[in-house]
Every structure is written in structure tokens, then in C-alpha cells.
């Protein structure tokens, strides 16, 4: 089983793009979270696709506190110098708003979770 649930704060505004091959909407951002060491946050890259990407692009911003459940995936690449690198990333399956600055919400919408998403 590969399921991760994590809460944290966005370290940057989401980066949104569409894949050239099939036009899939993709949003990437970094999420800071606390581990057992309370003095320093850890970071993980998050990727959201399609409907979750639309929601992330519209409502999320640097500093927003969110909860994410999703799947861990391993990115692997080679640097220009020929060194092999890898890093874990989280593929968002659902996003829960904990605290945002209200960006993207209409008047009367609750910023702490009343936005429909999958």
C-alpha cells in the first residue's frame, strides 16, 4: 500500500502548466512539514493533476496550510554533469484547506474546506 497523509505549508506559489502531449493540467509546489526534529522543517515536492491542479492553481498560495493525501513517487534524472539524482514527490489525490488567505474564494465561501475537490 502506498498512501501518505501529510499537513504542511506551501513554500511557494503553485507553478501551473499543461503537458504538450495531451494538455493535462499539472501544478507543482513545495510543502514544508515537521518531522520528529521540531527545529527545522522538511520539504517535499507535490504534483497535482487535472481537477486537483485546477483547485491548487486557483486557491493555493505561498504560506497556505493544507492537508494532502496521495501517493509517493520517485523522480529520477541525470544532471548536465552526468550525475544520477532522485527525489521523492507526493502525487496529490485529495487536498484539504486548513488555512489560506482567501485568494480565489468567492464572498461567503469558507476558506477552511468548503471547496469541492477530489
C-alpha angles and dihedrals in degrees: 000000000000109000126138128185116190140161126207148121128280112250094201141007111280117268111224129197143147122237113247095222101058107355096250111170111237129182124189129191141153121249123203116210137171122247129184089297104077096191099069133034124231122221134219130180115236128203123195124188137202112332093010088050091053091051093046092049093049103040110022128085141163109298097019112142112225143162119227133190117192150110129297116235132180120233114204127187144151123240123230086259091057097254116143115232135181137182137179119246132184120233105210116229095169135008125203121195114227101165131352135160091247096257111159095011122120120231109283096023115123112241093205102073112317096114115104113239140145 
